[in-house]
Amino acid sequence: MKPVKIFKVSLNMVKHNKLRSWLTIIGVVIGIASVMTVVTMGDYFHDQVTKTLEQLETDTISIYAYTSHGFFYEEEVGIQDSDLQVENEYIEDTDSDFEGKLTKKDIYTLKKIPEIEYIDVVVENYAMMDTGFSQMDVRLKGVDPGVWGELNAEKIAEGRSLIAEDRNAIVITHSLANEEFKDRKIRVNQMVLLNNKSYRVAGILEEQEGGLFGGWGDGTIIYIPYEEVYRVDSESTGYKKEKDVYDSIEVTLYEGYDERTVIDKMDQELQLARRVDEDSKDFDIYANLDGIENANKIITGLTAFLSLIAGISLLVGSVGIANSMFTSVLEKTKEIGIMKAIGARNKEIMMIFLFNAALIGLVGGIIGIAIGTVVVQLIVFGISMYMEIPFEFTLSLKATIVATFVSIIVGLIAGYMPAKNASKLNPVDALRYE
């Protein structure tokens, strides 16, 4: 019997038992649609996490110093005078020159590591910004103007980045330039006051697309040469930054070097320079790659768990296919006997029922993929509306391919035993079957 003939016989079996076939198909549809939805949403969240964390300058390695009480951010010294006094006393009583501080000595240490291409320092504080028509508190992020343009992952929309010669120049976020002051926008080359000191807006950053988990860079942030931050007294805290002490140091590597290997080298060199060991270490090195990997591990694990649950419905669907095939074998017993009597071989009988099962699985898979895709778009659209982010059509090619193959394989596996039983029927017994 030719394959085309086998296929036609299998197709006729599906057509002649429409109700049972569709009830069986529905079980496969539910399973495939569930798996399709879970896997596609897992990929969607994976992409959103990656997009968000990549905005944190994924290629940048950051170094933070901390005291025995944890990370030390000077701009976060308490607003209350009493808190400020206690913190200042703690700083003055510190025995080590390095505890809770990053200094020029750390820069010199890092410059000795040949794999490092750029080194930037970050000094943060707060200031009162006066545009001439309004005032507001802003966050100052002091950077090395000579290298910040090379490390900065955010693109300049208007004007230019900071350059080494800049002193009284600043770069502001898109949000601060266009949204914070309602109808009044800040333009390139406009003069503004930061705690009564005059600065010129050299550039405005590109608007962040953000993502499901928000962007990084928008808000009331001003990038300014770090030396200027030391000259700005924060009206919010009344605290002035300590000269030549940095909140963090950021570095990038030359291409071709393994990030983890270089991080280990940086860790060893800084420990030697700061005269600390693993137990007394007063700094930490953070790479955004770690954040992406950790977040993706969580999402992958959760997706696998939910896929396992969704797979249970596929198992139920496969049981339905097996039950349908066993019933078909019983109904077609006489026909099987006739086909064998006129020369049909066991293999051909088996292929007829396997094709029947595969057809049911494939039809259920195609419908399940379609329904799963629609459900995913509805979920993503709902998230986009709620989070106020652009809607993106989401379709996982991996999930589509896997779902198609799984639907066929489920049909074949579920139909194997009934098909095998049908192929082994004795023609005489089959013809006598009532």
C-alpha positions as CSV (number, residue, x, y, z in Angstrom):
1,M,0.0,0.0,0.0
2,K,1.4,3.3,-1.0
3,P,2.0,6.1,1.6
4,V,-0.6,8.3,-0.2
5,K,-3.2,5.6,0.2
6,I,-2.3,5.1,3.8
7,F,-2.6,8.8,4.4
8,K,-6.1,8.9,2.7
9,V,-7.3,6.0,4.8
10,S,-6.1,7.7,8.0
11,L,-7.8,11.0,7.0
12,N,-11.1,9.2,6.3
13,M,-10.9,7.6,9.7
14,V,-10.7,11.1,11.2
15,K,-13.6,12.4,9.0
16,H,-15.9,9.5,9.8
17,N,-15.5,10.0,13.5
18,K,-15.7,13.8,13.7
19,L,-17.1,14.1,17.2
20,R,-14.7,11.8,18.8
21,S,-11.8,13.2,16.8
22,W,-12.6,16.8,17.8
23,L,-13.0,15.9,21.5
24,T,-9.6,14.2,21.3
25,I,-8.1,17.2,19.4
26,I,-9.5,19.6,22.1
27,G,-7.4,17.9,24.7
28,V,-4.2,18.4,22.6
29,V,-5.2,22.0,21.9
30,I,-5.4,22.8,25.6
31,G,-2.0,21.2,26.3
32,I,-0.2,22.8,23.3
33,A,-1.8,26.2,23.9
34,S,-0.7,26.1,27.6
35,V,2.9,25.1,26.8
36,M,3.0,27.7,24.0
37,T,1.8,30.5,26.3
38,V,4.1,29.6,29.1
39,V,7.3,29.2,27.0
40,T,6.6,32.4,24.9
41,M,5.9,34.5,28.0
42,G,9.1,33.1,29.6
43,D,11.0,34.3,26.5
44,Y,9.2,37.6,26.7
45,F,10.2,38.2,30.3
46,H,13.7,37.0,29.6
47,D,14.0,39.6,26.8
48,Q,12.6,42.4,28.9
49,V,15.0,41.7,31.8
50,T,17.9,41.6,29.4
51,K,16.8,44.8,27.8
52,T,16.4,46.6,31.1
53,L,19.7,45.4,32.6
54,E,21.6,46.2,29.4
55,Q,20.6,49.8,30.0
56,L,22.7,49.5,33.2
57,E,25.8,49.4,30.9
58,T,26.3,45.7,30.8
59,D,29.9,46.0,29.7
60,T,30.8,48.2,32.7
61,I,32.3,46.7,35.8
62,S,31.6,48.7,39.0
63,I,33.6,48.8,42.2
64,Y,32.0,49.9,45.5
65,A,33.5,50.4,48.9
66,Y,31.7,49.6,52.1
67,T,32.2,49.8,55.8
68,S,31.7,47.0,58.3
69,H,28.0,48.1,58.3
70,G,27.5,47.7,54.6
71,F,27.8,49.8,51.4
72,F,28.7,53.4,52.0
73,Y,27.0,56.1,49.9
74,E,27.8,59.5,51.1
75,E,24.9,61.1,49.3
76,E,22.6,59.0,51.4
77,V,23.8,60.4,54.7
78,G,20.7,61.0,56.8
79,I,18.6,64.1,56.2
80,Q,18.3,64.7,59.9
81,D,21.0,66.7,61.5
82,S,21.4,64.1,64.2
83,D,22.0,61.4,61.6
84,L,24.5,63.6,59.8
85,Q,26.4,64.2,63.0
86,V,26.6,60.6,63.9
87,E,27.8,59.6,60.4
88,N,30.4,62.4,60.3
89,E,31.7,61.2,63.7
90,Y,32.0,57.7,62.3
91,I,33.9,58.9,59.3
92,E,36.3,60.9,61.4
93,D,36.9,58.0,63.8
94,T,37.7,55.6,61.0
95,D,41.2,54.2,61.5
96,S,41.8,53.1,57.9
97,D,42.3,55.5,55.0
98,F,40.4,53.1,52.8
99,E,37.5,51.7,54.9
100,G,34.3,52.9,53.2
101,K,36.3,54.9,50.7
102,L,37.5,54.7,47.1
103,T,40.4,56.9,46.4
104,K,43.1,57.8,43.8
105,K,45.2,54.9,45.1
106,D,42.5,52.5,43.8
107,I,42.7,54.3,40.4
108,Y,46.4,53.8,40.2
109,T,46.0,50.1,41.2
110,L,43.5,49.6,38.4
111,K,45.6,51.4,35.8
112,K,48.3,48.7,36.3
113,I,45.9,46.0,34.9
114,P,46.5,45.9,31.2
115,E,43.1,44.4,30.3
116,I,41.3,47.5,31.5
117,E,40.6,50.0,28.7
118,Y,38.7,52.9,30.5
119,I,38.4,53.9,34.1
120,D,35.7,56.3,35.2
121,V,34.9,57.6,38.7
122,V,31.5,58.4,40.0
123,V,30.8,61.0,42.7
124,E,27.1,61.7,43.6
125,N,25.3,64.4,45.4
126,Y,22.1,66.4,45.3
127,A,21.5,70.0,44.4
128,M,18.8,72.6,43.8
129,M,18.4,73.3,40.1
130,D,17.1,76.7,39.0
131,T,16.2,77.1,35.4
132,G,15.0,80.7,35.7
133,F,11.3,79.7,35.5
134,S,11.3,76.9,38.1
135,Q,13.3,75.1,40.7
136,M,13.6,71.5,41.8
137,D,15.9,69.1,43.6
138,V,18.1,67.0,41.2
139,R,20.6,64.2,41.5
140,L,24.1,65.0,40.5
141,K,26.2,62.2,39.0
142,G,29.8,63.4,38.8
143,V,31.8,61.5,36.1
144,D,35.2,61.8,34.5
145,P,34.4,63.9,31.4
146,G,37.4,62.6,29.6
147,V,36.1,59.0,29.5
148,W,32.4,59.1,30.4
149,G,31.4,59.4,26.7
150,E,33.2,56.1,26.0
151,L,31.6,54.2,28.9
152,N,28.1,55.7,28.7
153,A,25.6,53.3,27.2
154,E,23.0,56.1,26.7
155,K,23.0,57.9,23.4
156,I,23.1,61.7,23.1
157,A,19.9,63.0,21.4
158,E,20.8,66.7,21.3
159,G,24.1,68.5,21.7
160,R,27.2,66.5,22.7
161,S,28.6,64.4,25.5
162,L,31.0,65.7,28.1
163,I,34.6,66.1,27.1
164,A,37.9,66.4,29.0
165,E,38.0,70.2,28.8
166,D,34.5,70.6,30.3
167,R,34.2,72.3,33.7
168,N,30.9,74.1,33.8
169,A,29.1,71.9,31.3
170,I,26.4,69.3,32.1
171,V,24.4,66.6,30.3
172,I,20.8,66.0,31.4
173,T,18.3,63.2,30.9
174,H,15.5,63.4,28.3
175,S,13.0,63.3,31.2
176,L,14.5,66.3,33.0
177,A,14.8,68.3,29.8
178,N,11.3,67.6,28.4
179,E,8.9,66.4,31.1
180,E,9.8,67.7,34.6
181,F,8.9,71.3,34.0
182,K,5.6,70.7,32.2
183,D,5.4,73.1,29.2
184,R,8.8,74.7,29.8
185,K,11.6,72.6,28.2
186,I,15.3,72.9,28.8
187,R,17.4,73.3,25.6
188,V,21.0,72.7,24.6
189,N,23.3,75.6,25.6
190,Q,20.7,76.9,28.1
191,M,22.3,78.2,31.3
192,V,21.0,76.7,34.6
193,L,22.0,77.2,38.3
194,L,23.0,74.3,40.5
195,N,23.0,75.7,44.1
196,N,23.5,79.2,42.6
197,K,26.5,78.1,40.5
198,S,26.0,78.5,36.7
199,Y,26.3,75.6,34.3
200,R,25.6,75.2,30.6
201,V,23.6,72.3,29.2
202,A,26.0,70.7,26.7
203,G,23.8,67.7,25.8
204,I,20.5,65.9,26.4
205,L,20.3,62.1,26.5
206,E,18.1,60.1,24.3
207,E,14.8,59.0,25.7
208,Q,15.0,55.6,27.3
209,E,12.6,53.0,25.8
210,G,12.5,51.3,29.1
211,G,10.7,48.0,29.1
212,L,8.6,45.9,31.4
213,F,10.9,46.7,34.4
214,G,11.5,50.4,33.5
215,G,14.4,52.3,32.2
216,W,17.6,53.4,33.9
217,G,18.8,56.9,33.2
218,D,15.6,59.0,33.0
219,G,14.5,61.0,36.0
220,T,16.1,64.1,37.6
221,I,19.7,63.1,36.9
222,I,22.4,65.5,35.8
223,Y,25.8,64.3,34.6
224,I,28.6,66.7,35.5
225,P,32.4,66.6,35.8
226,Y,33.1,65.0,39.1
227,E,35.4,67.7,40.3
228,E,32.4,70.1,40.2
229,V,30.5,67.8,42.6
230,Y,33.1,68.5,45.3
231,R,32.3,72.2,45.0
232,V,28.6,71.8,45.4
233,D,27.1,71.8,48.8
234,S,23.9,69.8,48.8
235,E,21.0,71.9,50.1
236,S,19.1,68.7,50.6
237,T,21.6,67.2,53.1
238,G,23.9,70.1,54.0
239,Y,26.7,67.7,53.3
240,K,29.8,68.4,51.1
241,K,31.6,65.5,49.4
242,E,35.0,64.6,50.7
243,K,37.7,65.6,48.2
244,D,39.1,62.7,46.1
245,V,36.8,60.1,47.5
246,Y,34.5,58.4,45.0
247,D,31.2,56.7,45.4
248,S,32.1,54.1,42.8
249,I,34.6,53.4,40.1
250,E,33.5,52.0,36.7
251,V,35.8,50.3,34.3
252,T,35.5,48.6,30.9
253,L,37.7,46.0,29.3
254,Y,39.4,45.7,26.0
255,E,37.6,43.3,23.7
256,G,38.6,39.6,23.8
257,Y,39.2,39.3,27.5
258,D,37.2,37.1,29.8
259,E,35.3,39.3,32.2
260,R,35.3,36.9,35.2
261,T,39.0,36.3,34.9
262,V,39.8,40.0,34.9
263,I,37.4,40.6,37.8
264,D,39.3,38.0,39.9
265,K,42.5,39.8,39.0
266,M,41.1,43.2,39.9
267,D,39.9,41.7,43.2
268,Q,43.4,40.4,44.1
269,E,45.2,43.6,43.1
270,L,42.8,45.8,45.1
271,Q,43.0,43.5,48.1
272,L,46.8,43.8,48.0
273,A,46.7,47.6,47.6
274,R,44.2,48.1,50.3
275,R,45.9,45.6,52.6
276,V,42.8,43.5,53.2
277,D,41.9,39.8,52.7
278,E,38.6,38.0,52.0
279,D,37.5,38.3,55.6
280,S,38.3,42.0,56.0
281,K,37.6,43.1,52.4
282,D,36.0,46.5,52.3
283,F,35.0,46.7,48.7
284,D,32.9,44.8,46.2
285,I,33.1,44.4,42.4
286,Y,29.8,44.1,40.5
287,A,29.3,43.2,36.9
288,N,25.9,43.7,35.3
289,L,26.4,40.3,33.6
290,D,25.8,38.7,37.0
291,G,22.5,40.5,37.3
292,I,21.4,39.3,33.8
293,E,22.5,35.7,34.5
294,N,20.8,35.6,37.9
295,A,17.6,37.1,36.6
296,N,17.5,34.8,33.6
297,K,18.1,31.7,35.9
298,I,15.1,32.6,37.9
299,I,13.0,33.2,34.8
300,T,14.2,29.9,33.2
301,G,13.5,28.0,36.4
302,L,10.0,29.4,36.7
303,T,9.3,28.8,33.0
304,A,10.4,25.2,33.3
305,F,8.2,24.7,36.4
306,L,5.2,26.2,34.7
307,S,5.9,24.3,31.5
308,L,5.9,21.1,33.6
309,I,2.5,22.0,34.9
310,A,1.2,22.8,31.4
311,G,2.7,19.5,30.2
312,I,0.3,17.7,32.4
313,S,-2.5,18.8,30.2
314,L,-0.5,17.4,27.2
315,L,-0.3,14.1,29.0
316,V,-4.1,14.2,29.5
317,G,-4.4,14.9,25.7
318,S,-2.2,12.0,24.9
319,V,-4.3,9.7,27.0
320,G,-7.3,11.0,25.0
321,I,-5.6,10.1,21.8
322,A,-4.7,6.6,23.0
323,N,-8.3,6.1,24.1
324,S,-9.6,7.3,20.7
325,M,-7.2,5.0,18.9
326,F,-8.1,1.9,21.0
327,T,-11.8,2.7,20.2
328,S,-11.0,3.1,16.5
329,V,-9.2,-0.3,16.5
330,L,-12.3,-2.0,18.0
331,E,-14.6,-0.2,15.5
332,K,-12.4,-1.1,12.6
333,T,-11.7,-4.7,13.5
334,K,-13.7,-6.1,10.6
335,E,-12.2,-3.7,8.2
336,I,-8.7,-4.6,9.4
337,G,-9.6,-8.3,8.8
338,I,-10.7,-7.5,5.2
339,M,-7.6,-5.4,4.5
340,K,-5.4,-8.3,5.8
341,A,-7.4,-10.8,3.8
342,I,-6.7,-8.9,0.6
343,G,-3.0,-8.7,1.3
344,A,-2.4,-5.7,3.6
345,R,0.7,-6.2,5.7
346,N,1.0,-5.7,9.5
347,K,3.3,-2.7,8.9
348,E,0.7,-1.0,6.6
349,I,-2.1,-1.5,9.2
350,M,0.1,-0.1,11.9
351,M,1.0,3.0,9.7
352,I,-2.7,3.7,9.0
353,F,-3.4,4.1,12.8
354,L,-0.1,5.9,13.5
355,F,-1.0,8.4,10.7
356,N,-4.4,8.8,12.2
357,A,-2.9,9.6,15.7
358,A,-0.3,11.9,14.2
359,L,-3.0,13.8,12.3
360,I,-5.0,14.3,15.4
361,G,-1.9,15.5,17.2
362,L,-0.9,17.8,14.4
363,V,-4.3,19.4,14.0
364,G,-4.5,19.9,17.7
365,G,-1.0,21.3,17.7
366,I,-1.7,23.9,15.0
367,I,-4.9,25.1,16.6
368,G,-3.1,25.1,20.0
369,I,-0.3,27.2,18.6
370,A,-2.8,29.7,17.1
371,I,-4.8,30.0,20.3
372,G,-1.6,30.2,22.4
373,T,-0.3,33.0,20.2
374,V,-3.5,35.0,20.6
375,V,-3.5,34.5,24.3
376,V,0.1,35.7,24.5
377,Q,-0.6,38.9,22.5
378,L,-3.6,39.6,24.8
379,I,-1.4,39.2,27.9
380,V,1.4,41.3,26.5
381,F,-1.1,44.0,25.4
382,G,-2.6,44.1,28.9
383,I,0.9,44.4,30.4
384,S,1.8,47.2,27.9
385,M,-1.4,49.1,28.8
386,Y,-0.8,48.7,32.5
387,M,2.9,49.5,32.5
388,E,2.5,52.2,29.8
389,I,5.1,50.7,27.5
390,P,5.0,50.1,23.8
391,F,3.2,46.9,22.7
392,E,5.4,44.4,20.9
393,F,4.1,41.4,18.9
394,T,5.6,38.5,20.7
395,L,6.1,35.0,19.2
396,S,8.7,32.5,20.2
397,L,10.0,30.6,17.2
398,K,11.5,28.1,19.6
399,A,8.1,27.5,21.3
400,T,6.3,27.2,17.9
401,I,8.8,24.6,16.6
402,V,8.8,22.7,19.8
403,A,5.0,22.7,20.1
404,T,4.6,21.5,16.5
405,F,7.0,18.5,17.0
406,V,5.6,17.7,20.5
407,S,2.0,17.6,19.1
408,I,3.0,15.1,16.4
409,I,5.2,13.0,18.8
410,V,2.4,13.0,21.4
411,G,0.1,11.6,18.8
412,L,2.5,9.0,17.6
413,I,3.4,7.8,21.1
414,A,-0.3,7.7,22.2
415,G,-1.2,5.9,19.0
416,Y,1.6,3.4,19.0
417,M,0.1,0.7,21.2
418,P,-3.3,0.8,19.6
419,A,-1.7,0.7,16.1
420,K,0.5,-2.2,17.2
421,N,-2.5,-4.1,18.5
422,A,-4.4,-3.5,15.2
423,S,-1.5,-4.8,13.1
424,K,-1.3,-8.0,15.1
425,L,-4.9,-9.0,14.7
426,N,-5.5,-12.4,13.1
427,P,-7.5,-11.9,9.9
428,V,-9.9,-14.7,10.6
429,D,-10.6,-13.5,14.2
430,A,-11.0,-10.0,12.9
431,L,-13.6,-11.0,10.3
432,R,-15.6,-12.9,12.9
433,Y,-15.6,-9.9,15.3
434,E,-19.0,-8.5,16.1
